Amino acid sequence: MDLQLSGKRAFVSGSTQGIGLAIARALLAEGASVVINGRDGDRLRAAVEGLRDDVPGAVVSGLVADFARAEEVRRLLDSLGEVDILVNNVGLFELKAFEDLSDEDWQRYVEVNLMSGVRLCRQVLPGMLSRGWGRVVFVGTESAVNVPADMLHYGATKAAALALSNGLAKLTRGTDVTVNTILGGPTYSDGVATVVEQVSQAQGAPVEAVKAAIIGGNQTSLLERFIEPSEIANLALYLASPLSSATNGAALRADGGVLTGTL
């Protein structure tokens, strides 16, 4: 299937690894040019080179910025230029008890998980509307709907980003610009893999056994395994394409059935 992305220019925030990198790779494979982003210059350069190796002829570049630092975000926005596709992927997550969360913790999560999308959309959405075409995809999470008690700061800020996406879509009425959110489920991203490996070493258990135990503790998962980043990327790729023209203001699930009975 031709997703009609040749010639489109995309920006993917937080894309040197995991879901963001998988989305960038998928967009490049469909002929889009892609600007990726990360906090560390060396890792960003390595990711750019890796994508060029993975997708021969790919037009890919990178912009360094930590979305927790407003001044770095301003520099990124000044350098970004026009984009046809914006993928708001950057995000923070961790397990932390509510009583241990400081004001500084909450502020950092608001800056990265919510304000990154606000600032990027404020920069690129007017241009999309004036040109008459554009795609904004928020990479969200089932935790925005079923907020976990041990990740309240994560779930609450992701719920806010979901609301932002829904509201922004209303600004696109009557145009060929769309704004949608993916509600992802437990995904075996690089960050999750690191945690699993740490648990594996601490417990002296095989990695696959730890993965199975984690998913086994999630009673609502119909997939009964971790989702792969490429599986989230497949949905993002569709939402970024002209073929998704009738999908706007939506929250689409790629959660492996975790939200069964919730939505």
Backbone torsions as a table, in degrees:
resi	resn	phi	psi	omega
1	MET	NA	131.4	176.3
2	ASP	-85.4	115.5	-179.3
3	LEU	-85.9	4.4	171.7
4	GLN	58.1	40.5	-178.5
5	LEU	-104.1	-3.1	179.3
6	SER	-60.7	129.5	179.6
7	GLY	90.6	-8.9	177.7
8	LYS	-81.7	149.5	178.7
9	ARG	-113.9	129.3	-174.7
10	ALA	-124.1	150.5	169.9
11	PHE	-124.1	131.6	179.3
12	VAL	-122.9	114.7	179.6
13	SER	-78.4	149.1	177.9
14	GLY	56.9	58.8	-166.9
15	SER	-127.9	28.5	176.2
16	THR	-87.7	-7.0	178.5
17	GLN	-159.3	173.9	171.2
18	GLY	60.3	-140.2	-175.4
19	ILE	-62.4	-43.5	-178.8
20	GLY	-60.1	-43.4	178.6
21	LEU	-65.8	-40.2	178.8
22	ALA	-63.2	-39.4	178.1
23	ILE	-66.9	-43.3	178.1
24	ALA	-59.5	-44.0	179.5
25	ARG	-61.9	-42.8	-179.6
26	ALA	-65.0	-41.1	178.4
27	LEU	-64.4	-42.2	178.5
28	LEU	-62.5	-40.6	-179.3
29	ALA	-64.1	-23.7	178.8
30	GLU	-93.6	5.1	173.2
31	GLY	98.7	0.9	176.2
32	ALA	-77.9	154.4	168.0
33	SER	-92.7	145.3	-170.0
34	VAL	-134.7	136.3	169.8
35	VAL	-107.6	122.1	178.8
36	ILE	-103.4	173.1	-172.9
37	ASN	-148.3	145.0	173.9
38	GLY	-159.7	170.2	-178.2
39	ARG	-83.3	-28.3	-172.9
40	ASP	-108.6	125.1	-176.4
41	GLY	-61.6	-41.5	-179.0
42	ASP	-65.3	-44.5	179.1
43	ARG	-65.9	-35.6	179.0
44	LEU	-65.3	-45.1	178.8
45	ARG	-62.6	-39.9	178.5
46	ALA	-63.8	-39.2	179.2
47	ALA	-66.2	-41.9	177.8
48	VAL	-59.8	-47.6	-179.9
49	GLU	-64.2	-38.3	178.1
50	GLY	-62.7	-40.0	178.8
51	LEU	-67.7	-37.1	177.3
52	ARG	-65.0	-34.8	176.4
53	ASP	-70.6	-40.0	-177.9
54	ASP	-69.7	-36.5	-175.6
55	VAL	-125.9	88.9	-178.7
56	PRO	-55.4	134.4	-179.8
57	GLY	84.4	2.5	-177.5
58	ALA	-64.1	139.9	174.0
59	VAL	-100.3	99.4	-174.1
60	VAL	-139.3	140.5	177.2
61	SER	-142.3	176.6	-176.7
62	GLY	-138.2	151.2	174.8
63	LEU	-128.3	125.0	179.9
64	VAL	-82.4	130.8	172.5
65	ALA	-170.1	138.1	171.5
66	ASP	-97.8	116.0	-175.1
67	PHE	-71.5	-2.3	172.1
68	ALA	-85.7	-7.1	-177.2
69	ARG	-118.5	109.7	-172.8
70	ALA	-58.8	-37.3	-177.6
71	GLU	-67.3	-34.8	176.9
72	GLU	-70.1	-36.1	177.2
73	VAL	-64.8	-40.9	178.2
74	ARG	-60.6	-41.0	178.6
75	ARG	-64.9	-40.6	178.7
76	LEU	-62.0	-46.0	-178.5
77	LEU	-62.9	-36.2	178.6
78	ASP	-65.8	-26.2	-176.4
79	SER	-99.1	-9.5	-168.1
80	LEU	-69.9	-44.6	-175.9
81	GLY	74.8	-170.9	-178.2
82	GLU	-75.0	138.7	173.9
83	VAL	-131.5	147.3	176.9
84	ASP	-91.6	-27.5	-175.5
85	ILE	-132.1	124.5	175.5
86	LEU	-115.8	124.6	175.6
87	VAL	-113.4	108.2	177.9
88	ASN	-84.5	92.0	-175.0
89	ASN	-109.3	-28.6	-173.0
90	VAL	-56.6	140.6	179.8
91	GLY	-170.6	157.0	176.7
92	LEU	-112.4	147.0	171.6
93	PHE	-152.4	149.3	175.5
94	GLU	-167.7	159.0	171.7
95	LEU	-87.3	125.9	178.1
96	LYS	-159.7	133.7	-179.3
97	ALA	-65.3	143.6	-177.7
98	PHE	-55.1	-42.1	-176.4
99	GLU	-69.8	-15.0	179.0
100	ASP	-94.9	-4.3	-178.4
101	LEU	-81.5	121.4	179.0
102	SER	-87.4	168.5	173.3
103	ASP	-58.9	-35.8	179.8
104	GLU	-66.4	-38.2	175.6
105	ASP	-59.8	-49.3	-179.4
106	TRP	-60.6	-42.4	-177.8
107	GLN	-65.1	-40.2	179.5
108	ARG	-64.0	-40.2	179.2
109	TYR	-68.5	-36.9	175.4
110	VAL	-63.3	-44.8	-178.9
111	GLU	-59.3	-47.2	-173.8
112	VAL	-83.7	-49.8	-171.9
113	ASN	-78.9	-26.4	-179.1
114	LEU	-112.0	-55.9	-172.7
115	MET	-68.0	-23.7	174.2
116	SER	-57.9	-45.7	178.8
117	GLY	-67.9	-39.6	177.5
118	VAL	-58.6	-51.0	-174.3
119	ARG	-68.2	-41.0	179.8
120	LEU	-68.1	-43.2	179.9
121	CYS	-66.0	-39.6	177.7
122	ARG	-60.2	-32.0	-179.0
123	GLN	-78.0	-43.2	-169.0
124	VAL	-104.6	-23.2	-175.2
125	LEU	-63.9	-41.4	177.9
126	PRO	-57.4	-39.7	178.3
127	GLY	-65.8	-40.5	176.4
128	MET	-59.6	-45.1	-178.0
129	LEU	-66.0	-39.5	-179.1
130	SER	-70.7	-33.3	178.9
131	ARG	-82.8	-17.0	175.1
132	GLY	90.2	6.9	178.6
133	TRP	-155.6	142.7	175.6
134	GLY	177.5	160.7	178.5
135	ARG	-135.5	128.8	172.4
136	VAL	-119.6	124.6	-179.9
137	VAL	-123.1	120.6	172.8
138	PHE	-94.0	126.9	174.3
139	VAL	-89.4	99.5	-177.6
140	GLY	-101.6	-155.1	-173.0
141	THR	-156.5	152.7	174.6
142	GLU	-62.1	-20.2	178.6
143	SER	-69.1	-13.6	175.0
144	ALA	-75.4	-20.6	-179.0
145	VAL	-103.1	-42.8	178.3
146	ASN	-115.2	82.4	-169.5
147	VAL	-68.8	124.3	-179.5
148	PRO	-75.0	139.8	-177.3
149	ALA	-65.5	-27.2	-178.4
150	ASP	-96.6	8.8	176.7
151	MET	-143.3	48.0	-174.5
152	LEU	-61.2	-39.1	-179.2
153	HIS	-66.2	-35.3	177.0
154	TYR	-68.6	-54.2	-176.9
155	GLY	-61.6	-41.6	-177.7
156	ALA	-66.5	-42.1	-179.9
157	THR	-72.9	-30.8	175.1
158	LYS	-72.2	-32.7	174.5
159	ALA	-64.5	-38.9	177.6
160	ALA	-64.7	-39.9	178.4
161	ALA	-65.9	-35.3	176.3
162	LEU	-63.6	-43.1	177.2
163	ALA	-64.3	-39.8	177.5
164	LEU	-59.2	-46.8	179.8
165	SER	-58.7	-45.2	-179.7
166	ASN	-62.7	-42.5	179.4
167	GLY	-68.0	-40.4	179.1
168	LEU	-62.6	-36.0	179.9
169	ALA	-58.7	-32.1	-179.6
170	LYS	-68.6	-19.7	176.8
171	LEU	-77.9	-11.1	-175.4
172	THR	-99.0	8.0	-174.9
173	ARG	-49.5	129.8	176.1
174	GLY	76.9	11.8	-179.8
175	THR	-118.1	177.2	173.6
176	ASP	-99.5	29.1	173.1
177	VAL	-105.0	135.0	179.2
178	THR	-129.0	153.4	177.7
179	VAL	-134.7	120.7	-177.5
180	ASN	-139.6	162.0	178.7
181	THR	-124.1	139.2	171.2
182	ILE	-96.7	125.1	173.6
183	LEU	-95.1	93.0	-179.1
184	GLY	-79.8	155.5	174.9
185	GLY	-103.7	-164.1	-179.0
186	PRO	-59.6	111.8	-173.9
187	THR	-115.6	138.2	-178.1
188	TYR	-84.3	70.0	176.7
189	SER	-78.6	175.1	179.6
190	ASP	-62.4	-38.5	179.5
191	GLY	-64.3	-43.4	177.8
192	VAL	-66.0	-40.4	179.7
193	ALA	-60.5	-39.3	178.8
194	THR	-62.5	-44.8	178.9
195	VAL	-63.2	-44.0	-180.0
196	VAL	-61.2	-42.9	179.3
197	GLU	-64.9	-36.9	177.4
198	GLN	-65.1	-43.0	177.8
199	VAL	-64.6	-41.1	179.3
200	SER	-58.3	-45.7	179.9
201	GLN	-67.7	-41.2	-178.6
202	ALA	-65.7	-36.2	-176.8
203	GLN	-94.5	-9.9	-176.9
204	GLY	66.2	31.3	-178.2
205	ALA	-112.6	150.5	177.6
206	PRO	-62.0	148.2	-180.0
207	VAL	-56.2	-44.2	-178.3
208	GLU	-63.1	-33.6	178.2
209	ALA	-68.4	-39.4	178.3
210	VAL	-65.9	-43.7	178.3
211	LYS	-59.4	-44.9	-179.6
212	ALA	-64.1	-37.3	180.0
213	ALA	-67.2	-39.4	179.8
214	ILE	-65.5	-48.6	179.7
215	ILE	-67.7	-35.0	178.8
216	GLY	-62.6	-26.5	178.6
217	GLY	-78.4	-9.4	178.1
218	ASN	-96.8	97.4	-170.5
219	GLN	-69.7	-17.1	-176.6
220	THR	-98.0	-3.7	-179.5
221	SER	-67.4	123.9	174.9
222	LEU	-88.3	-25.9	-179.9
223	LEU	-72.6	-34.9	-179.9
224	GLU	58.5	34.3	172.7
225	ARG	-161.7	165.7	173.2
226	PHE	-68.0	145.8	172.5
227	ILE	-79.2	142.5	176.6
228	GLU	-86.8	144.9	177.9
229	PRO	-52.4	-35.5	-179.6
230	SER	-64.5	-26.0	179.4
231	GLU	-73.4	-35.4	172.5
232	ILE	-68.2	-40.0	-179.3
233	ALA	-61.6	-34.1	-180.0
234	ASN	-60.9	-42.4	178.5
235	LEU	-70.5	-40.4	177.4
236	ALA	-60.0	-39.0	-179.5
237	LEU	-62.7	-43.7	177.4
238	TYR	-63.0	-46.0	-178.6
239	LEU	-65.7	-25.4	178.5
240	ALA	-80.6	-11.0	-172.0
241	SER	-96.2	160.4	173.8
242	PRO	-61.4	-20.1	-178.2
243	LEU	-68.0	-16.7	-178.0
244	SER	-95.4	25.6	-171.0
245	SER	-60.0	-25.1	-179.1
246	ALA	-92.2	4.1	-179.4
247	THR	-108.3	111.3	-177.9
248	ASN	-149.1	140.3	-179.8
249	GLY	69.4	23.8	-173.2
250	ALA	-104.6	155.3	169.3
251	ALA	-115.3	106.2	-174.9
252	LEU	-100.8	133.3	-175.4
253	ARG	-88.3	132.0	166.1
254	ALA	-133.3	57.2	-167.2
255	ASP	-109.2	1.8	179.8
256	GLY	68.1	19.4	178.5
257	GLY	88.3	5.9	-177.6
258	VAL	-60.4	-33.6	-177.3
259	LEU	-88.3	16.8	177.4
260	THR	-53.3	127.2	179.6
261	GLY	85.3	-6.6	179.3
262	THR	-101.0	-41.6	178.4
263	LEU	-120.7	NA	NA
